């Protein structure tokens, strides 16, 4: 092998390791940050709830909802009438219903952040079940993990080759 081919092969292997680590971290991290709620658990203030405000779909966060639950009592979407709701040109949410009055909410906002929330609605009262999100900050974390991981794997491989040759 020519030295240039060997160098290109090493760079390709490093690139493949980096891409693998980035994708693996991107796939696992939102689940690691997954929040499940019980009656005694503090709910994330950003927990989203789907509402219809004067017939227009909107999202209210847990903080605003709790401050004035009576204001949102008649606005909460407890039975989805459509699968996709448009918030703005680049913001959408999807709402599906499950058993026991459980709603599954998925939001894609204009900054390409993703939010998943599960909650039940009974007598116009929201009870959060779970929440997770992923966004641009996740990509930065994944990049850092992949970069450090790629160098660590290269270092471990180099050390193992050195130890075997001695």
Secondary structure, DSSP 8 states (H G I E B T S, - for coil): --HHHHHHHHHHHHHHHHHHHHHHHHHHHHHHT-EE--TTS---TT-EEEEEETTEEEEEEHHHHHHTHHHHTTTB-SS-SSSEEEEETTEEEEEEE-GGGEEEEEEE-TT--EEEEEEEEETTEEEEEEEEEE-HHHHHHHHHHHHHHHHHHHHHHHHHHHHHH-
